[in-house]
Amino acid sequence: MEQRIDQPGQYSNFQPVFDLELCDGCGECAVQCTFNEIRIEPRGDRKIPVANRQACGACHRCEVMCPRRAIYIEEKPLALRKHAVWKAADLKRVHYQSSSGAVNLTGFGSDKDLPTYWDNLVFNACQVTNPSIDPQREPMETVTYLGRKALSRQEAIKSGSNGSLIKLKLPVVFAPMSYGSISLNLQKAIARTAVEKGLIWYSGEGGLHEDLYPFAGHAVLQVASGRFGVNPSYLKVARAYQIKIGQGAKPGIGGHLPGEKVLSGISQTRMIPEGSDAISPAPQHDIYSIEDLRLLIYAIKEASGYKPVCVKIAAVNNSAAIASGIVRAGADMVYIDGFRGGSGATPSIVRDNVGIPAELALAAVDQRLREEGIRNQASIIIAGGFRNSADVMKAIALGADAVAIGSTVLVTCGCHGCQRCHSGKCPWGITTNDPEISKRLDEDWAFERLSNLIDGWSHEMKEIMGLNGIYDIGSFRGNRLILRGVGLSEKELDILGIKHAGE
Amino acid sequence: MCGIVGLINSNRIKENGTRIKKGIHLMNDRGNGLGAGYAAYGIYPDYHDFYALHIMSTDEKSMDRAKQYIDRWFNIEHDSSIPVWSGKIIDHPLFHLFFVKPSLPPGERGSGEESDDDYVVSKCMELNKTIDGAYTCSNGKNMGVFKGVGTPLDIYDFFQLDNYEGYSWLGHNRFPTNTPGWWGGAHPFSILEWSIVHNGEISSYGINKRYLESFGYFCQLQTDSEVIAYLIDLLIRQHGLSITEATTVLAPPYWSTIERMEESEEKDKLTTLRVIYEQAMLNGPFAVLTTFDAGMFSLTDNTKLRPMTAGRHNDYTYFASEIASLYEMDNDITDIVTPRAGQPITALFNEESAGVNL
């Protein structure tokens, strides 16, 4: 079947290339490709795969699954005339948009070439006078408690037990990704990993599927603008609750799970009819001010028996002032999501142009809460583009209590960053609930890989502590002298509250 | 590497600095001539009710401004320059001593300055911060800190410590590494009644400093050890922790140790202290000797990366980095204690031992 290309821009930047000497024509690649990029054609007395040259997004599913290792993905040179302003992506965006008249959607975190400050930060290290600590020999501890803490021992005696604090074995948590935006298999794997590794997982705004109730003791369940899945038992079972105000990938706008993705499991969990669009409005329609937020925080506390409440906001320029208000409104945790945060579906115009780097917001919020003497009243959780354990440790040194990872979880489970989460056809079975495709993500396999990732990061984080002569994460947290900037301006250093390398 | 010594007589019998000098001089190799200092308690009996401000300044102009500042915020009972002998040390700052009480009555003071102690801390922090070239070396009662750039013998002679009589003494010999060897950065570091000498390097300094800032302590002396004095003041004086609780905060048991404990009040308390005072915990190698109005205590880090020993003889307790120094101070020591990692050793004056919150 020959596809006719009758619209400008209907070609992709990538294509599968087949080594026909290795290929035995089994057709697996065509089955694996959920975007219909590969077709199988007879050629003489055999069958061969042929690329449609239209839809390849470099997800690499066919390449990885080919039993004969006969495929690789190639970046297809688009022979467009070089232009300093009109780059290929700009042309394609217009071509694509003018074919439908709709908002261009995208998934995953922003790929725009804006600064990633983590890459301009380096750690200091011990030499001679202050011995480094060898994590292979000495105890190294990463235990972290999240929540509202007393300012002093006297205050702690008055307020009673530490019971409401959330204990983490490692200051890493799983970022909110709803059932609906990701498959149930993956959410189960995440929840199991959280329980196994002594961490917590955030549910996202998708309710709590009945299969996940056994893992609720490590869950932070979300109450967001759509209130999906919020019911009396939901408000009892969790370790903590999260009120979502904003998301780093799409600050200031709401969410939309298209009706075709609302299948029976999602319909039941979200408590909405099958096939209906699940729309989360941009603002919460009962929160138009900080006083309203306070009401919701305390409503959830009352309903849940005074479980900790976390408020999630997108990183914006006045995050510090907002965070101060959130803490004073009674939140026990402030969750800040930077503009590199991932998304299941976001208008690309928002993803790539709104919000600020998590690094800057984190530095400002931590400093502001300290200056106001309320840093002890809430923990700071930071999210938005954490790729490795060094990013995590840099955030801890800047002042975060814990770091949330989302995109990394997807990558752990096979994601190659093709940015088509919103299509519902994720060939890796990650961001899809199509019963046939989501089967591809085996829960046990994902659990094992996530556990491995956490173990690996834990080792690396301890190395970084040890080489700074620190045996406990508590002395690393907010210890900005450990961090130095490379190639940053005075202003950037000032906002980050760090010195330049060599100082 | 640094050397530290201390001696205390539990009956408050006084002596001059000769023996502490001998103790620290023996460990000359632990320093490099870029810093030494002493703290002596009981040296100003005639003014024992007044805060004794030891002010250091780089020149006359700074000292004048410091005097004006002190005159504005305090009633000065008496003041004089601190006698120095600059035979060996040509280039040195100026030192002046003020015996003072707050001039403002409690009702008229700023917030966080209600008690006399808070007032003194606040005003001295302000002085260190705002008056260029002037610093407070110590501001406790009936005690003083004498420190500078030189060997322990140089500094001893410079301040003529033969002429002071104290019932507890600290000595320090410095080998500065991560921060400059300058007069303000020499040990001891002191705030109110607390003086500390430190051997080691505080890798948690960055967060300790930020934590202290939220309580109004500002680190101006470019040396990591400074935070230890302020942390002790915060924990014991402001937050009312006992000495044991405070040392538990500074060198806490590992989480793994706490987790192994049976459920108990003690376990809850250790958990609470670790959770609340995470930012006050010290990391990195340290041996610290602290003197205060009621006695003296030592503390080492959790892996004991710096040495500390103590010895007793009759009413005397001695502390030193090396055992040889203990004998140098008193050849008849009967009882030598080498503390385990993280274990504090406390020596109190007899009349205080009932009243102090251990």
Contacts between the chains, C-beta under 8 A, distances in Angstrom:
chain1	res1	chain2	res2	distance
A	126	B	203	7.1
A	128	B	177	7.4
A	129	B	1	7.9
A	129	B	177	3.9
A	129	B	178	6.1
A	129	B	201	5.3
A	130	B	178	7.2
A	130	B	200	7.8
A	130	B	201	3.9
A	130	B	203	5.7
A	130	B	284	5.4
A	130	B	285	6.5
A	131	B	285	6.4
A	131	B	305	6.2
A	133	B	303	7.7
A	138	B	303	6.4
A	139	B	254	5.1
A	139	B	256	6.2
A	141	B	254	6.2
A	141	B	255	4.9
A	141	B	256	7.1
A	143	B	255	4.4
A	145	B	275	4.9
A	149	B	275	5.9
A	149	B	276	5.7
A	150	B	272	7.6
A	150	B	276	5.3
A	151	B	276	7.5
A	152	B	238	7.8
A	152	B	239	4.4
A	152	B	240	8.0
A	152	B	276	6.9
A	153	B	239	5.6
A	153	B	240	7.1
A	153	B	241	5.8
A	153	B	245	7.0
A	153	B	272	7.1
A	153	B	273	6.8
A	153	B	276	6.6
A	154	B	239	6.7
A	154	B	240	6.1
A	156	B	272	5.0
A	156	B	276	5.7
A	161	B	268	7.3
A	162	B	268	7.2
A	162	B	271	5.8
A	162	B	272	5.9
A	162	B	275	6.1
A	165	B	275	6.5
A	370	B	210	6.4
A	370	B	213	7.2
A	370	B	214	5.0
A	371	B	214	7.4
A	373	B	214	5.6
A	375	B	214	6.7
A	376	B	276	7.5
A	468	B	203	6.0
A	469	B	201	7.6
A	469	B	203	3.9
A	469	B	283	6.8
A	469	B	284	5.0
A	469	B	285	7.7
A	470	B	203	5.2
A	470	B	204	6.7
A	470	B	283	4.7
A	470	B	284	7.2
A	471	B	283	6.3
A	471	B	302	7.1
A	471	B	303	7.5
A	472	B	255	7.9
A	472	B	281	6.5
A	472	B	283	6.4
A	474	B	207	8.0
A	474	B	274	7.6
A	474	B	278	3.7
A	474	B	279	6.9
A	474	B	281	5.6
A	475	B	203	6.7
A	475	B	204	3.6
A	475	B	207	6.2
A	475	B	278	8.0
A	475	B	281	5.8
A	475	B	282	7.6
A	475	B	283	3.7
A	476	B	207	7.7
A	477	B	207	6.4
A	477	B	278	7.1
A	477	B	279	7.5
A	478	B	206	7.5
A	478	B	207	4.6
A	478	B	210	5.8
A	478	B	211	7.8
A	478	B	279	6.7
A	479	B	204	6.3
A	479	B	205	7.7
A	479	B	206	3.7
A	479	B	207	4.1
A	479	B	210	8.0
A	480	B	206	5.5
A	480	B	210	7.3
A	481	B	205	6.4
A	481	B	206	3.2
A	481	B	209	8.0
A	482	B	206	6.1
